[in-house]
Amino acid sequence: MAFTVIDNPDFRKFNARSGFKNHHFKMLAGLFSRASSLKTLYDMAVDVDFDEGTCSVTYYQSGNYTPYLQFIVRHIGPHTDMYELYKEGKGRIAKSGLFQRIYERLEKEISILSE
């Protein structure tokens, strides 16, 4: 009886690191460009801390540079990232392990601001 190792290339996809991808950042940047064209948001800043495993995308409403909305990505495990959304004056308004859920909430907050 011989043992053969079956190499399934699709299995490697499941071992890949999950989390914040390039297209997620492009979605956040696109949201800012749409909001800035409507004069809703003034500026956007990205801060990455590799030691802490965090990335924050901060949106500013005016030129005095007080953060209005902040989208934070935290690497909390080997295959797990947590997404949080903070709003000025309210603190954390959303927290989820799914990017899309927090992104939809961010879109909602920016659309409320543009009304």
C-alpha positions as CSV (number, residue, x, y, z in Angstrom):
1,M,0.0,0.0,0.0
2,A,1.5,3.4,-1.0
3,F,0.5,6.7,0.4
4,T,0.2,9.6,-2.0
5,V,0.0,13.2,-1.1
6,I,-2.7,15.1,-2.8
7,D,-1.8,18.7,-3.4
8,N,-4.9,20.8,-3.8
9,P,-3.9,24.3,-4.8
10,D,-7.3,25.7,-3.7
11,F,-6.5,24.6,-0.2
12,R,-3.8,27.2,0.0
13,K,-6.3,29.9,-0.4
14,F,-7.8,29.0,3.0
15,N,-4.4,29.3,4.7
16,A,-3.9,32.8,3.3
17,R,-3.9,35.6,5.8
18,S,-7.3,37.2,6.0
19,G,-7.9,40.8,6.6
20,F,-7.4,44.2,5.1
21,K,-6.6,44.0,1.4
22,N,-5.6,46.5,-1.2
23,H,-9.1,46.7,-2.7
24,H,-10.5,47.5,0.8
25,F,-8.2,50.5,0.9
26,K,-9.2,51.5,-2.6
27,M,-12.9,51.4,-1.4
28,L,-12.1,53.7,1.5
29,A,-10.2,56.1,-0.7
30,G,-13.0,56.1,-3.3
31,L,-15.5,56.9,-0.6
32,F,-13.3,59.9,0.4
33,S,-13.0,61.1,-3.1
34,R,-16.7,61.0,-3.6
35,A,-17.3,62.8,-0.3
36,S,-14.7,65.5,-1.0
37,S,-16.1,66.2,-4.4
38,L,-19.4,67.0,-2.6
39,K,-17.4,69.2,-0.2
40,T,-18.5,66.9,2.7
41,L,-15.0,65.8,3.8
42,Y,-11.9,67.9,3.8
43,D,-9.0,65.5,4.2
44,M,-8.1,61.9,4.8
45,A,-5.0,60.5,6.7
46,V,-3.7,57.0,6.9
47,D,-1.6,55.8,9.9
48,V,-0.1,52.3,10.1
49,D,1.6,51.0,13.2
50,F,3.2,47.7,12.4
51,D,4.3,47.0,16.0
52,E,0.8,47.3,17.3
53,G,-0.8,45.7,14.2
54,T,-3.2,48.6,13.6
55,C,-4.1,50.7,10.6
56,S,-6.3,53.8,10.9
57,V,-8.0,55.8,8.2
58,T,-9.1,59.2,9.6
59,Y,-11.5,61.5,7.8
60,Y,-11.6,65.2,8.5
61,Q,-14.6,67.4,8.0
62,S,-12.9,70.8,8.2
63,G,-9.5,72.4,8.0
64,N,-8.9,72.5,11.8
65,Y,-8.0,68.8,11.6
66,T,-10.1,67.4,14.3
67,P,-11.0,63.8,13.3
68,Y,-14.6,63.4,12.4
69,L,-14.7,59.7,11.5
70,Q,-12.0,57.1,12.1
71,F,-11.9,53.6,10.5
72,I,-9.5,51.3,12.4
73,V,-8.3,47.9,11.5
74,R,-6.8,45.8,14.3
75,H,-4.9,42.5,13.7
76,I,-6.0,40.5,16.7
77,G,-5.0,37.0,15.8
78,P,-3.1,34.9,13.2
79,H,-6.1,34.9,10.8
80,T,-8.4,37.5,12.4
81,D,-8.8,41.2,12.0
82,M,-11.3,43.5,13.7
83,Y,-12.8,46.6,12.1
84,E,-14.0,49.5,14.2
85,L,-15.6,52.9,13.4
86,Y,-15.3,55.9,15.6
87,K,-17.2,59.2,15.4
88,E,-16.4,62.5,16.9
89,G,-18.4,63.1,20.1
90,K,-19.9,59.6,20.1
91,G,-16.9,57.3,20.4
92,R,-17.0,53.8,18.9
93,I,-20.2,53.4,16.9
94,A,-19.5,50.1,15.1
95,K,-17.3,47.1,15.6
96,S,-17.2,43.9,13.5
97,G,-15.0,41.2,12.1
98,L,-16.5,41.9,8.6
99,F,-15.1,44.7,6.6
100,Q,-18.3,45.2,4.5
101,R,-20.5,45.7,7.6
102,I,-18.3,48.6,8.9
103,Y,-17.9,50.0,5.4
104,E,-21.6,50.2,4.9
105,R,-21.9,52.0,8.3
106,L,-19.2,54.5,7.2
107,E,-21.1,55.1,3.9
108,K,-24.2,55.8,5.9
109,E,-22.5,58.3,8.3
110,I,-21.0,60.1,5.3
111,S,-24.3,60.2,3.5
112,I,-26.0,61.7,6.6
113,L,-23.2,64.3,6.7
114,S,-23.8,65.3,3.1
115,E,-27.5,65.9,3.5
